[in-house]
């Protein structure tokens, strides 16, 4: 089993409102164990990732073993066991995007953001990873940054796209209004 981080961020307590919502979530299911994934989503929404202590807590709440919770966390790619950067950059690598250059785009973003794929940049600003289909095949390559979808991000535009991402680090209003499909914010 992979050792999980014991950094201060991973050991901070969950917010009281997060803890308060847990019992309500469990009550929605006829079998407590069915609440495992919703509780993991709740924790990740609060903390940003799921610690070993979180998995033990969920196991106790839903009356399963910690190993059963770990199996869920490691099976589903949306669950993270380590903190991510300030911007979570996910590049689609499925066929449509790959044919339009997503692999070259990834190589360019690795250089422009100083971040190897699958890792977080040394400055903690970016986490860069490949993902499977983002379901926007006609507009690839597609990049999902935090909650915003960016369509037609080509290898040729990678440096300009990376510069735009870096600029968001200085924008105090970044991410305060979720993007709406069809608006300029949706496409970046």
N, CA, C and O of each residue as an XYZ file, in Angstrom:
752
protein
N       0.839     -1.176      0.000
C       0.000      0.000      0.000
C       0.886      1.242      0.000
O       1.882      1.313      0.720
N       0.510      2.203     -0.809
C       1.266      3.447     -0.912
C       1.100      4.263      0.366
O      -0.013      4.436      0.863
N       2.207      4.758      0.887
C       2.148      5.606      2.065
C       1.549      6.957      1.678
O       1.869      7.510      0.626
N       0.696      7.468      2.520
C       0.063      8.746      2.250
C       0.792      9.858      2.979
O       1.449      9.628      3.995
N       0.672     11.042      2.459
C       1.361     12.204      3.014
C       0.886     12.511      4.422
O      -0.302     12.388      4.719
N       1.794     12.906      5.280
C       1.447     13.369      6.616
C       1.713     14.855      6.739
O       2.000     15.346      7.831
N       1.620     15.580      5.630
C       1.853     17.017      5.676
C       0.754     17.685      6.499
O      -0.310     17.097      6.693
N       0.991     18.899      6.984
C      -0.031     19.590      7.768
C      -1.361     19.699      7.024
O      -2.422     19.620      7.644
N      -1.314     19.880      5.695
C      -2.558     19.985      4.938
C      -3.340     18.681      4.985
O      -4.570     18.699      4.943
N      -2.641     17.538      5.073
C      -3.354     16.269      5.052
C      -3.903     15.895      6.419
O      -4.758     15.014      6.506
N      -3.445     16.529      7.481
C      -3.905     16.160      8.810
C      -4.855     17.191      9.419
O      -5.335     16.990     10.535
N      -5.134     18.274      8.723
C      -6.048     19.260      9.284
C      -7.445     18.648      9.403
O      -7.816     17.768      8.627
N      -8.190     19.111     10.357
C      -9.530     18.592     10.589
C     -10.466     18.997      9.457
O     -10.303     20.045      8.832
N     -11.438     18.150      9.215
C     -12.481     18.496      8.255
C     -13.362     19.583      8.859
O     -13.475     19.692     10.080
N     -13.979     20.378      8.008
C     -14.851     21.455      8.474
C     -16.049     20.854      9.224
O     -16.513     19.766      8.882
N     -16.544     21.554     10.235
C     -17.708     21.051     10.976
C     -18.919     20.783     10.072
O     -19.662     19.827     10.291
N     -19.109     21.630      9.062
C     -20.257     21.415      8.158
C     -20.089     20.139      7.331
O     -21.074     19.483      6.991
N     -18.845     19.791      7.010
C     -18.588     18.542      6.296
C     -18.960     17.361      7.191
O     -19.654     16.436      6.768
N     -18.491     17.410      8.420
C     -18.796     16.334      9.369
C     -20.299     16.253      9.617
O     -20.852     15.161      9.751
N     -20.950     17.395      9.678
C     -22.397     17.433      9.911
C     -23.201     16.832      8.779
O     -24.270     16.268      9.011
N     -22.714     16.941      7.576
C     -23.437     16.407      6.411
C     -23.298     14.888      6.282
O     -24.121     14.248      5.627
N     -22.278     14.313      6.893
C     -21.990     12.889      6.717
C     -23.148     11.998      7.131
O     -23.535     11.107      6.375
N     -23.710     12.216      8.312
C     -24.791     11.352      8.777
C     -26.016     11.462      7.878
O     -26.709     10.470      7.651
N     -26.287     12.648      7.370
C     -27.405     12.822      6.441
C     -27.201     12.056      5.151
O     -28.144     11.496      4.591
N     -25.963     12.034      4.684
C     -25.658     11.272      3.467
C     -25.864      9.783      3.719
O     -26.482      9.089      2.912
N     -25.345      9.301      4.833
C     -25.468      7.874      5.150
C     -26.944      7.479      5.271
O     -27.333      6.393      4.841
N     -27.756      8.348      5.848
C     -29.176      8.051      6.057
C     -29.948      7.887      4.746
O     -31.043      7.325      4.747
N     -29.404      8.361      3.643
C     -30.082      8.257      2.350
C     -30.008      6.853      1.750
O     -30.702      6.565      0.775
N     -29.191      5.992      2.309
C     -28.952      4.678      1.721
C     -29.453      3.563      2.631
O     -29.276      3.618      3.848
N     -30.089      2.534      2.025
C     -30.569      1.412      2.842
C     -29.424      0.604      3.468
O     -29.603     -0.007      4.521
N     -28.264      0.598      2.830
C     -27.078     -0.043      3.387
C     -26.006      1.036      3.539
O     -25.697      1.753      2.587
N     -25.450      1.142      4.729
C     -24.472      2.211      5.012
C     -23.321      2.217      4.021
O     -22.876      3.289      3.611
N     -22.824      1.049      3.624
C     -21.652      0.994      2.748
C     -21.894      1.679      1.408
O     -20.945      2.066      0.726
N     -23.160      1.827      1.031
C     -23.485      2.506     -0.224
C     -23.131      3.987     -0.186
O     -23.067      4.639     -1.229
N     -22.904      4.515      0.999
C     -22.537      5.929      1.150
C     -21.037      6.155      1.023
O     -20.578      7.288      1.171
N     -20.262      5.113      0.753
C     -18.802      5.252      0.691
C     -18.375      6.323     -0.307
O     -17.649      7.249      0.055
N     -18.814      6.209     -1.553
C     -18.373      7.186     -2.559
C     -18.868      8.599     -2.268
O     -18.083      9.541     -2.376
N     -20.145      8.788     -1.900
C     -20.554     10.161     -1.569
C     -19.752     10.763     -0.417
O     -19.453     11.957     -0.440
N     -19.399      9.963      0.589
C     -18.590     10.485      1.690
C     -17.183     10.848      1.209
O     -16.626     11.860      1.634
N     -16.610     10.032      0.333
C     -15.286     10.344     -0.208
C     -15.320     11.636     -1.028
O     -14.403     12.452     -0.941
N     -16.371     11.819     -1.816
C     -16.518     13.072     -2.574
C     -16.624     14.261     -1.614
O     -16.025     15.310     -1.849
N     -17.383     14.092     -0.541
C     -17.554     15.155      0.440
C     -16.220     15.541      1.071
O     -15.914     16.725      1.216
N     -15.437     14.549      1.440
C     -14.127     14.802      2.045
C     -13.198     15.485      1.050
O     -12.516     16.452      1.391
N     -13.173     14.981     -0.177
C     -12.272     15.565     -1.171
C     -12.676     16.999     -1.498
O     -11.820     17.843     -1.763
N     -13.969     17.271     -1.479
C     -14.430     18.641     -1.713
C     -13.925     19.571     -0.601
O     -13.581     20.725     -0.859
N     -13.884     19.071      0.607
C     -13.422     19.865      1.749
C     -11.896     19.992      1.762
O     -11.370     21.104      1.817
N     -11.191     18.871      1.713
C      -9.744     18.847      1.911
C      -8.954     18.997      0.614
O      -7.831     19.501      0.624
N      -9.537     18.561     -0.500
C      -8.820     18.584     -1.773
C      -8.235     17.235     -2.137
O      -7.864     17.002     -3.287
N      -8.151     16.352     -1.166
C      -7.674     14.983     -1.384
C      -8.132     14.142     -0.192
O      -8.733     14.665      0.746
N      -7.849     12.857     -0.230
C      -8.322     11.934      0.794
C      -7.118     11.303      1.483
O      -6.273     10.684      0.836
N      -7.050     11.466      2.801
C      -5.927     10.925      3.562
C      -6.257      9.520      4.079
O      -7.399      9.065      4.015
N      -5.236      8.861      4.586
C      -5.420      7.544      5.187
C      -6.377      7.648      6.382
O      -7.218      6.773      6.586
N      -6.245      8.714      7.164
C      -7.138      8.924      8.300
C      -8.583      9.097      7.832
O      -9.510      8.603      8.474
N      -8.772      9.805      6.704
C     -10.112      9.975      6.146
C     -10.715      8.624      5.770
O     -11.891      8.365      6.026
N      -9.900      7.770      5.161
C     -10.395      6.451      4.753
C     -10.805      5.626      5.970
O     -11.812      4.918      5.929
N     -10.033      5.712      7.047
C     -10.389      4.992      8.279
C     -11.704      5.525      8.839
O     -12.549      4.751      9.290
N     -11.877      6.841      8.812
C     -13.097      7.466      9.316
C     -14.309      7.009      8.499
O     -15.340      6.647      9.067
N     -14.186      7.026      7.165
C     -15.284      6.568      6.306
C     -15.594      5.105      6.596
O     -16.761      4.727      6.697
N     -14.568      4.288      6.729
C     -14.762      2.862      7.013
C     -15.575      2.676      8.293
O     -16.494      1.858      8.333
N     -15.240      3.427      9.329
C     -15.991      3.332     10.578
C     -17.438      3.775     10.397
O     -18.360      3.142     10.910
N     -17.629      4.881      9.655
C     -18.979      5.426      9.461
C     -19.875      4.463      8.684
O     -21.061      4.342      8.988
N     -19.319      3.778      7.684
C     -20.152      2.917      6.832
C     -20.005      1.434      7.172
O     -20.561      0.569      6.497
N     -19.247      1.161      8.230
C     -19.090     -0.193      8.767
C     -18.500     -1.182      7.755
O     -19.038     -2.263      7.518
N     -17.371     -0.764      7.171
C     -16.571     -1.651      6.310
C     -15.125     -1.546      6.792
O     -14.832     -0.795      7.723
N     -14.237     -2.285      6.171
C     -12.832     -2.206      6.556
C     -12.151     -1.034      5.847
O     -12.588     -0.621      4.773
N     -11.085     -0.498      6.440
C     -10.334      0.555      5.739
C      -9.824      0.087      4.371
O      -9.728      0.886      3.441
N      -9.499     -1.195      4.247
C      -9.032     -1.712      2.953
C     -10.126     -1.600      1.892
O      -9.830     -1.309      0.733
N     -11.367     -1.823      2.266
C     -12.463     -1.703      1.298
C     -12.605     -0.258      0.815
O     -12.910     -0.022     -0.354
N     -12.387      0.697      1.702
C     -12.447      2.103      1.304
C     -11.242      2.430      0.418
O     -11.390      3.122     -0.589
N     -10.064      1.946      0.779
C      -8.875      2.157     -0.050
C      -9.082      1.591     -1.446
O      -8.648      2.196     -2.426
N      -9.733      0.446     -1.554
C     -10.008     -0.147     -2.865
C     -10.845      0.794     -3.728
O     -10.609      0.907     -4.931
N     -11.816      1.464     -3.125
C     -12.643      2.424     -3.866
C     -11.790      3.618     -4.290
O     -11.845      4.050     -5.442
N     -11.005      4.148     -3.357
C     -10.174      5.326     -3.642
C      -9.178      5.038     -4.767
O      -8.965      5.883     -5.637
N      -8.573      3.861     -4.754
C      -7.559      3.564     -5.775
C      -8.163      3.095     -7.093
O      -7.481      3.124     -8.118
N      -9.415      2.665     -7.097
C     -10.047      2.216     -8.339
C     -10.507      3.399     -9.183
O     -10.326      3.401    -10.400
N     -11.098      4.397     -8.547
C     -11.670      5.522     -9.287
C     -10.656      6.654     -9.411
O     -10.137      7.142     -8.407
N     -10.372      7.074    -10.656
C      -9.334      8.097    -10.852
C      -9.712      9.490    -10.362
O      -8.841     10.354    -10.261
N     -10.977      9.731    -10.055
C     -11.345     11.072     -9.584
C     -10.970     11.302     -8.120
O     -10.969     12.438     -7.647
N     -10.650     10.221     -7.407
C     -10.232     10.379     -6.018
C      -8.723     10.545     -5.951
O      -7.977      9.803     -6.590
N      -8.277     11.526     -5.169
C      -6.853     11.822     -5.042
C      -6.387     11.554     -3.622
O      -7.084     11.866     -2.656
N      -5.197     10.969     -3.506
C      -4.619     10.698     -2.196
C      -3.562     11.728     -1.811
O      -3.032     11.689     -0.701
N      -3.260     12.633     -2.709
C      -2.259     13.663     -2.440
C      -2.801     15.016     -2.873
O      -3.649     15.087     -3.763
N      -2.322     16.085     -2.257
C      -2.770     17.422     -2.668
C      -2.413     17.688     -4.129
O      -1.451     17.134     -4.661
N      -3.196     18.536     -4.753
C      -2.907     18.938     -6.130
C      -2.490     20.396     -6.141
O      -2.599     21.095     -5.134
N      -2.008     20.847     -7.297
C      -1.577     22.228     -7.442
C      -2.743     23.198     -7.401
O      -3.908     22.801     -7.357
N      -2.404     24.467     -7.415
C      -3.442     25.505     -7.384
C      -4.333     25.440     -8.615
O      -5.499     25.831     -8.555
N      -3.803     24.954     -9.720
C      -4.583     24.740    -10.938
C      -4.431     23.276    -11.334
O      -3.320     22.766    -11.476
N      -5.564     22.616    -11.508
C      -5.578     21.207    -11.897
C      -5.845     21.146    -13.395
O      -6.960     21.414    -13.843
N      -4.824     20.795    -14.165
C      -4.884     20.816    -15.626
C      -4.970     19.379    -16.135
O      -4.053     18.583    -15.933
N      -6.090     19.057    -16.803
C      -6.306     17.706    -17.316
C      -6.494     17.759    -18.824
O      -7.391     18.433    -19.329
N      -5.640     17.043    -19.529
C      -5.652     17.016    -20.994
C      -6.265     15.693    -21.446
O      -5.838     14.625    -21.008
N      -7.261     15.768    -22.318
C      -7.891     14.559    -22.840
C      -6.926     13.854    -23.787
O      -6.284     14.484    -24.627
N      -6.838     12.526    -23.634
C      -5.956     11.754    -24.510
C      -6.703     10.706    -25.317
O      -6.083      9.861    -25.963
N      -8.026     10.752    -25.285
C      -8.817      9.779    -26.021
C      -8.682     10.052    -27.519
O      -8.208     11.114    -27.920
N      -9.093      9.106    -28.330
C      -8.797      9.080    -29.763
C      -9.005     10.414    -30.482
O      -8.101     10.880    -31.175
N     -10.168     11.032    -30.334
C     -10.426     12.277    -31.075
C      -9.409     13.358    -30.736
O      -8.889     14.035    -31.623
N      -9.133     13.513    -29.454
C      -8.161     14.538    -29.040
C      -6.737     14.125    -29.417
O      -5.926     14.965    -29.808
N      -6.438     12.837    -29.300
C      -5.099     12.356    -29.662
C      -4.819     12.603    -31.138
O      -3.719     13.016    -31.505
N      -5.811     12.352    -31.982
C      -5.628     12.575    -33.422
C      -5.419     14.049    -33.754
O      -4.823     14.387    -34.777
N      -5.911     14.914    -32.887
C      -5.762     16.349    -33.123
C      -4.596     16.959    -32.341
O      -4.442     18.180    -32.315
N      -3.764     16.106    -31.695
C      -2.518     16.605    -31.126
C      -2.413     16.675    -29.622
O      -1.552     17.393    -29.112
N      -3.250     15.960    -28.885
C      -3.195     16.094    -27.426
C      -1.871     15.610    -26.825
O      -1.446     16.119    -25.788
N      -1.222     14.643    -27.457
C       0.065     14.182    -26.915
C       1.152     15.247    -27.107
O       1.970     15.473    -26.215
N       1.153     15.892    -28.264
C       2.104     16.999    -28.476
C       1.764     18.175    -27.571
O       2.653     18.848    -27.049
N       0.476     18.414    -27.393
C       0.030     19.475    -26.489
C       0.544     19.206    -25.078
O       1.044     20.114    -24.414
N       0.421     17.963    -24.620
C       0.897     17.618    -23.278
C       2.388     17.890    -23.147
O       2.828     18.455    -22.146
N       3.167     17.496    -24.144
C       4.611     17.740    -24.097
C       4.912     19.231    -24.004
O       5.802     19.642    -23.260
N       4.176     20.037    -24.752
C       4.380     21.490    -24.710
C       3.996     22.064    -23.351
O       4.698     22.923    -22.817
N       2.878     21.590    -22.788
C       2.444     22.091    -21.483
C       3.417     21.684    -20.382
O       3.643     22.444    -19.440
N       3.993     20.490    -20.496
C       4.992     20.065    -19.508
C       6.139     21.072    -19.448
O       6.604     21.433    -18.367
N       6.587     21.518    -20.615
C       7.686     22.485    -20.671
C       7.228     23.868    -20.204
O       7.890     24.506    -19.386
N       6.094     24.323    -20.731
C       5.617     25.682    -20.423
C       5.248     25.869    -18.959
O       5.439     26.949    -18.399
N       4.717     24.815    -18.336
C       4.284     24.917    -16.935
C       5.323     24.372    -15.961
O       5.114     24.397    -14.748
N       6.443     23.879    -16.490
C       7.489     23.264    -15.669
C       6.892     22.194    -14.755
O       7.105     22.179    -13.542
N       6.129     21.291    -15.400
C       5.399     20.289    -14.629
C       5.324     18.983    -15.417
O       4.672     18.933    -16.460
N       5.976     17.932    -14.940
C       5.862     16.646    -15.616
C       4.441     16.096    -15.500
O       3.773     16.290    -14.484
N       3.989     15.417    -16.538
C       2.637     14.837    -16.488
C       2.522     13.861    -15.319
O       3.449     13.117    -14.999
N       1.358     13.896    -14.705
C       1.110     13.027    -13.566
C       1.667     13.551    -12.254
O       1.618     12.859    -11.237
N       2.198     14.767    -12.269
C       2.817     15.318    -11.061
C       2.356     16.751    -10.827
O       1.608     17.327    -11.617
N       2.822     17.300     -9.726
C       2.577     18.700     -9.401
C       3.884     19.455     -9.582
O       4.950     18.952     -9.229
N       3.803     20.660    -10.131
C       5.001     21.464    -10.371
C       5.720     21.741     -9.049
O       5.086     21.777     -7.994
N       7.040     21.936     -9.102
C       7.803     22.184     -7.872
C       7.291     23.375     -7.061
O       7.414     23.383     -5.836
N       6.719     24.381     -7.729
C       6.199     25.547     -7.020
C       4.788     25.333     -6.478
O       4.249     26.203     -5.793
N       4.183     24.177     -6.781
C       2.841     23.862     -6.290
C       1.720     24.538     -7.052
O       0.562     24.470     -6.640
N       2.046     25.189     -8.155
C       1.022     25.920     -8.896
C       0.163     25.031     -9.802
O      -1.029     25.293     -9.964
N       0.747     23.990    -10.393
C       0.013     23.192    -11.380
C       0.141     21.699    -11.119
O       1.207     21.209    -10.746
N      -0.950     20.990    -11.318
C      -0.928     19.540    -11.418
C      -1.381     19.245    -12.836
O      -2.429     19.726    -13.267
N      -0.608     18.465    -13.559
C      -0.847     18.201    -14.973
C      -1.023     16.710    -15.183
O      -0.171     15.916    -14.783
N      -2.128     16.329    -15.810
C      -2.340     14.909    -16.045
C      -3.178     14.665    -17.294
O      -3.944     15.521    -17.736
N      -3.007     13.476    -17.842
C      -3.864     13.003    -18.914
C      -5.121     12.423    -18.292
O      -5.073     11.857    -17.200
N      -6.235     12.559    -18.974
C      -7.480     11.919    -18.569
C      -8.118     11.288    -19.794
O      -7.796     11.615    -20.936
N      -9.025     10.383    -19.516
C      -9.792      9.795    -20.605
C     -10.897     10.761    -20.991
O     -11.030     11.825    -20.386
N     -11.656     10.418    -21.950
C     -12.645     11.270    -22.612
C     -13.329     12.288    -21.700
O     -13.875     11.944    -20.652
N     -13.284     13.541    -22.128
C     -13.950     14.635    -21.427
C     -15.312     14.896    -22.063
O     -16.061     15.763    -21.611
N     -15.631     14.132    -23.126
C     -16.936     14.189    -23.799
C     -17.155     15.499    -24.556
O     -18.240     16.078    -24.505
N     -16.132     15.955    -25.247
C     -16.219     17.145    -26.090
C     -15.399     16.865    -27.345
O     -14.567     17.674    -27.756
N     -15.651     15.705    -27.941
C     -14.799     15.148    -28.994
C     -14.677     16.018    -30.239
O     -13.647     15.968    -30.912
N     -15.673     16.799    -30.563
C     -15.624     17.600    -31.776
C     -14.762     18.834    -31.665
O     -14.526     19.512    -32.664
N     -14.288     19.140    -30.476
C     -13.543     20.386    -30.250
C     -12.161     20.142    -29.664
O     -11.615     21.012    -28.985
N     -11.595     18.984    -29.913
C     -10.308     18.643    -29.321
C      -9.147     19.322    -30.012
O      -9.294     19.863    -31.108
N      -8.006     19.292    -29.378
C      -7.775     18.802    -28.036
C      -8.485     19.654    -26.988
O      -8.564     20.878    -27.089
N      -8.997     18.952    -25.978
C      -9.750     19.593    -24.914
C      -8.937     19.516    -23.627
O      -8.345     18.484    -23.311
N      -8.920     20.628    -22.886
C      -8.221     20.701    -21.610
C      -9.222     21.182    -20.569
O      -9.921     22.175    -20.775
N      -9.283     20.478    -19.466
C     -10.160     20.855    -18.363
C      -9.269     21.415    -17.263
O      -8.405     20.709    -16.743
N      -9.473     22.671    -16.908
C      -8.687     23.316    -15.854
C      -9.644     23.669    -14.725
O     -10.531     24.508    -14.879
N      -9.444     23.010    -13.586
C     -10.341     23.171    -12.446
C     -11.770     22.891    -12.914
O     -12.099     21.739    -13.198
N     -12.623     23.905    -13.001
C     -14.005     23.676    -13.424
C     -14.292     24.243    -14.809
O     -15.451     24.305    -15.217
N     -13.270     24.651    -15.529
C     -13.461     25.273    -16.835
C     -12.968     24.368    -17.958
O     -11.905     23.756    -17.861
N     -13.749     24.297    -19.010
C     -13.404     23.516    -20.191
C     -12.778     24.448    -21.225
O     -13.288     25.539    -21.480
N     -11.670     24.008    -21.816
C     -10.991     24.787    -22.850
C     -10.914     23.913    -24.092
O     -10.281     22.857    -24.079
N     -11.555     24.353    -25.156
C     -11.638     23.586    -26.389
C     -10.609     24.071    -27.405
O     -10.156     25.215    -27.367
N     -10.255     23.165    -28.314
C      -9.345     23.488    -29.416
C      -8.019     24.090    -28.941
O      -7.522     25.052    -29.525
N      -7.466     23.526    -27.898
C      -6.155     23.964    -27.413
C      -5.133     23.131    -28.182
O      -4.944     21.948    -27.899
N      -4.493     23.743    -29.133
C      -3.585     23.018    -30.011
C      -2.153     23.069    -29.496
O      -1.822     23.910    -28.660
N      -1.312     22.185    -29.983
C       0.098     22.273    -29.600
C       0.693     23.640    -29.938
O       1.538     24.147    -29.201
N       0.259     24.235    -31.045
C       0.780     25.547    -31.442
C       0.358     26.653    -30.475
O       1.057     27.657    -30.333
N      -0.782     26.470    -29.812
C      -1.261     27.505    -28.881
C      -0.904     27.195    -27.425
O      -1.329     27.910    -26.518
N      -0.133     26.142    -27.201
C       0.170     25.692    -25.835
C       0.884     26.752    -25.004
O       0.541     26.947    -23.838
N       1.859     27.435    -25.572
C       2.595     28.447    -24.807
C       1.680     29.599    -24.387
O       1.752     30.065    -23.249
N       0.827     30.058    -25.293
C      -0.111     31.138    -24.973
C      -1.129     30.661    -23.937
O      -1.498     31.411    -23.034
N      -1.577     29.421    -24.070
C      -2.518     28.853    -23.108
C      -1.860     28.776    -21.724
O      -2.483     29.129    -20.722
N      -0.615     28.319    -21.667
C       0.110     28.223    -20.393
C       0.284     29.611    -19.771
O       0.153     29.763    -18.557
N       0.574     30.614    -20.584
C       0.722     31.979    -20.066
C      -0.598     32.463    -19.460
O      -0.609     33.134    -18.428
N      -1.692     32.118    -20.107
C      -3.009     32.490    -19.595
C      -3.279     31.806    -18.247
O      -3.813     32.417    -17.321
N      -2.901     30.534    -18.161
C      -3.070     29.810    -16.895
C      -2.232     30.436    -15.778
O      -2.693     30.580    -14.646
N      -1.008     30.800    -16.114
C      -0.137     31.436    -15.115
C      -0.734     32.756    -14.639
O      -0.618     33.105    -13.464
N      -1.370     33.486    -15.546
C      -1.989     34.769    -15.181
C      -3.141     34.563    -14.199
O      -3.399     35.432    -13.366
N      -3.840     33.424    -14.286
C      -4.952     33.189    -13.355
C      -4.470     33.069    -11.918
O      -5.249     33.275    -10.987
N      -3.201     32.738    -11.724
C      -2.668     32.610    -10.366
C      -2.673     33.949     -9.629
O      -2.672     33.985     -8.399
N      -2.677     35.058    -10.394
C      -2.679     36.398     -9.805
C      -4.074     37.018     -9.770
O      -4.236     38.147     -9.305
N      -5.084     36.292    -10.258
C      -6.446     36.810    -10.365
C      -7.262     36.411     -9.137
O      -7.620     35.241     -8.997
N      -7.565     37.360     -8.240
C      -8.302     37.010     -7.014
C      -9.742     36.559     -7.283
O     -10.353     35.931     -6.418
N     -10.289     36.862     -8.446
C     -11.665     36.457     -8.746
C     -11.733     35.125     -9.491
O     -12.819     34.655     -9.832
N     -10.561     34.513     -9.745
C     -10.539     33.249    -10.486
C     -11.390     32.193     -9.788
O     -11.270     31.975     -8.582
N     -12.244     31.549    -10.562
C     -13.019     30.426    -10.065
C     -14.215     30.783     -9.206
O     -14.886     29.887     -8.694
N     -14.505     32.070     -9.030
C     -15.632     32.435     -8.180
C     -16.970     32.264     -8.875
O     -18.000     32.114     -8.218
N     -16.960     32.285    -10.200
C     -18.181     32.069    -10.962
C     -17.979     30.870    -11.879
O     -17.198     30.937    -12.828
N     -18.682     29.767    -11.598
C     -18.484     28.591    -12.443
C     -18.850     28.903    -13.888
O     -19.836     29.594    -14.143
N     -18.054     28.393    -14.848
C     -18.340     28.665    -16.251
C     -19.628     27.987    -16.713
O     -20.008     26.931    -16.208
N     -20.280     28.609    -17.670
C     -21.528     28.099    -18.231
C     -21.253     27.695    -19.677
O     -20.648     28.463    -20.425
N     -21.692     26.489    -20.086
C     -21.469     26.072    -21.482
C     -21.989     27.126    -22.458
O     -23.066     27.697    -22.286
N     -21.170     27.361    -23.499
C     -21.540     28.325    -24.535
C     -21.055     29.733    -24.272
O     -21.190     30.594    -25.141
N     -20.491     30.002    -23.097
C     -19.984     31.335    -22.793
C     -18.489     31.373    -23.042
O     -17.855     30.320    -23.103
N     -17.901     32.567    -23.190
C     -16.449     32.641    -23.397
C     -15.660     31.998    -22.275
O     -14.587     31.446    -22.521
N     -16.170     32.054    -21.024
C     -15.462     31.450    -19.896
C     -15.370     29.930    -20.052
O     -14.401     29.313    -19.609
N     -16.381     29.334    -20.681
C     -16.391     27.875    -20.873
C     -15.232     27.453    -21.762
O     -14.576     26.445    -21.499
N     -14.985     28.207    -22.794
C     -13.934     27.866    -23.739
C     -12.602     28.521    -23.396
O     -11.614     28.317    -24.101
N     -12.567     29.283    -22.352
C     -11.324     29.918    -21.944
C     -11.057     31.140    -22.744
O     -10.043     31.807    -22.534
